Amino acid sequence: MTTLSLSNIQKSFGGNHILKGVSLDVQPGEFIALVGPSGCGKSTLLRILAGLDSADSGEIVINGREVSGTQAADRNIAMVFQSYALYPHLTAAQNIAVPLVMRRLTRTQQIPFVAPLIPGQRKAVAEIHRDVREMAASLKIDHLLDRKPGQMSGGQRQRVALARAMVRRPAVFLMDEPLSNLDANLRVHARGEIVELHRRAGVPTLYVTHDQAEALSMADRVAVMIGGSLLQLAAPQVIYDDPQHIEVAKFVGQPRINLVSSHAEANGVVALGTERCALANRGLAAGTSVTLGVRSEFVRVSRSGNAGLPAHVERVEFLGSEIIVYSKLDAIGETMIAKVTPAEGAGLGPGTPVRLSAAAEHIMVFGADGARLASAPLVKSAVKEVAYA
Amino acid sequence: MSPNAFTLGRIVRLSILSLGALLFLAPYIFMISTAGKAQSDIFTSSLNLIPQHWFYAENFAKAWSRVHMPTLLFNGVIVCLMILVIQVVIAIPCAYAMAKLKFRAAKAMMVLVMLGLLVPIHATALPLYVAFDRVGALNSYMALVAPFSISVFGIFLFLQFFRAMPDDLIHAARLDGMSEIGVIARVIVPNAWPAITAFSIFSVVAHWNDLYWPLIVVSDQAYATPPLGLLYFRAAEAGDDYGALMAATLIITSPLVAAFLIAQKRFVEGITMTGLKG
């Protein structure tokens, strides 16, 4: 059973194809991070899902009910906005109470002054007060309930926004970059809190972010969206270790993956400048362009021996626990990034001649269309032992 | 340097401002002075600011007894209030729709609003008069209020203000379960008080002081607004009794002056806001 299912959502704005047929299933209680560079359509997708915008085509099913035609208010979806969107004229308690008031009280029960005379109204209002207080207590914002948003800090506002969204126990919980307005320290702290809240509430969550670290650290599954298409939906580890598309590999990982473009020659041999390496997949047609990718932590930098591709160090960045080495391959002039331990990186400086190598199992091969060529890992270490041809 | 220190620059600035203020206030000051003068005092060859004989009581009594002041003031309040309420009730939803909703005629409506801003009441006065005459609605509150019920200026002012309101706020309200009317009543209006105050000031000042339109549609004293009543007073009763006339004028302008003094801060805020955004 799926809680939320999107199928083939399409959306264009004045000739711009923003969403190119996005399909996505969210399982009960799941936390999915929708990650992608800005402008990839992830916020548009969220808005369509919430009913704030309409899709040109496609289906949205929530708990087995098709909701494409229904109003935002009737979808039982709650959303936390990037700007928090708290009502500036209401106190925190009133802000949190709004969704409950709108849902639990009838229209006549909401009329000021007269309403308390209507049977059932006092009881409903008392229940709302109780729920608001409970929610506030669980988010540790009880002491803020009488303040207006203008008198709160960014972190406090974010909690009130979370409380307002969670208080009515929605079917789906949407978050649109809720942490991007917080400072760096608070952001890391808030990440943990949101995950903890999600674990306790168990409401399926779709979390939009452009920050891959947030996506990888918080989500059960990560959906990588680039250029209006969902390129891969998988567990964070899989997204990082086994990207199915070159754009996914490029987007995820810090520092970014090393990519070298090349083309296949006869018998699955790939040229790297003057060097040659062999692919396991010998069936690759000669002339096919391919891109080789290797993550920076798998690039080995050695100053001695003649294994590996010759290169010269351009720049060294010391980051405390690790060192990032930028070096230019002599053969093709491509800059490679290597993440090494301080011990391995000791003595490296601009201009140092080095040799770069990587184990074969860590090298990914992508085809011309960007898709991963799964059956084509390198036989031998790609950049270690060359000269096959 | 303390901000209250009287430096040379400050003295110069203050004296220029005071001189300007005095210049603009001069007619009003002279009016206050005249309202306290006897007939013989007004028509002396010398110009005195301080009345030689204090005649305030007599002049005010005359003004109060010769025209029915309570009716004038009541009419002024009723007409201004009706105009203001109707204008706000119409302009806010209209401006909200144009600022935040997507619909096909939005651009055309914007053009119409701009056109509306360009056409003065004087251009449409004659056809409106004929229309009111045909339906027999001259000499009524309706004739005084109806032509001003849709204020394009109000729509324009609110439009500018609402555009600056974040979309997310409205999205959040919709997700929380509000209808569009609910969004306006619970989110837009409570956050639009600065704009509403500014607009109210402009609207009330304009319509309290308006003589042109009441002069056209009202000939019955029972429906006369304060400036029109003043005109009757001058024409029929006072003749050249300027002391009483000035006293009557003082009575009529006092509500606005009082309101201004009370709401001075808001008034300045309203003007600077429209200055920035309009």
HADDOCK unambig.tbl for C-alpha pairs under 7 A between the chains (distance, minus, plus):
assign (segid A and resid 52 and name CA) (segid B and resid 171 and name CA) 6.57 0.50 0.50
assign (segid A and resid 72 and name CA) (segid B and resid 174 and name CA) 6.25 0.50 0.50
assign (segid A and resid 72 and name CA) (segid B and resid 175 and name CA) 5.37 0.50 0.50
assign (segid A and resid 73 and name CA) (segid B and resid 174 and name CA) 5.86 0.50 0.50
assign (segid A and resid 73 and name CA) (segid B and resid 175 and name CA) 4.85 0.50 0.50
assign (segid A and resid 73 and name CA) (segid B and resid 176 and name CA) 6.23 0.50 0.50
assign (segid A and resid 73 and name CA) (segid B and resid 177 and name CA) 4.29 0.50 0.50
assign (segid A and resid 73 and name CA) (segid B and resid 178 and name CA) 6.99 0.50 0.50
assign (segid A and resid 78 and name CA) (segid B and resid 175 and name CA) 6.56 0.50 0.50
assign (segid A and resid 81 and name CA) (segid B and resid 168 and name CA) 6.88 0.50 0.50
assign (segid A and resid 85 and name CA) (segid B and resid 168 and name CA) 5.56 0.50 0.50
assign (segid A and resid 85 and name CA) (segid B and resid 169 and name CA) 4.60 0.50 0.50
assign (segid A and resid 85 and name CA) (segid B and resid 172 and name CA) 6.41 0.50 0.50
assign (segid A and resid 86 and name CA) (segid B and resid 169 and name CA) 6.78 0.50 0.50
assign (segid A and resid 87 and name CA) (segid B and resid 169 and name CA) 6.93 0.50 0.50
assign (segid A and resid 87 and name CA) (segid B and resid 187 and name CA) 6.94 0.50 0.50
assign (segid A and resid 89 and name CA) (segid B and resid 190 and name CA) 6.56 0.50 0.50
assign (segid A and resid 89 and name CA) (segid B and resid 191 and name CA) 6.47 0.50 0.50
assign (segid A and resid 98 and name CA) (segid B and resid 176 and name CA) 6.79 0.50 0.50
assign (segid A and resid 99 and name CA) (segid B and resid 176 and name CA) 4.55 0.50 0.50
assign (segid A and resid 99 and name CA) (segid B and resid 177 and name CA) 6.49 0.50 0.50
assign (segid A and resid 102 and name CA) (segid B and resid 176 and name CA) 6.90 0.50 0.50
assign (segid A and resid 102 and name CA) (segid B and resid 177 and name CA) 5.73 0.50 0.50
assign (segid A and resid 102 and name CA) (segid B and resid 178 and name CA) 6.77 0.50 0.50
assign (segid A and resid 103 and name CA) (segid B and resid 177 and name CA) 6.84 0.50 0.50
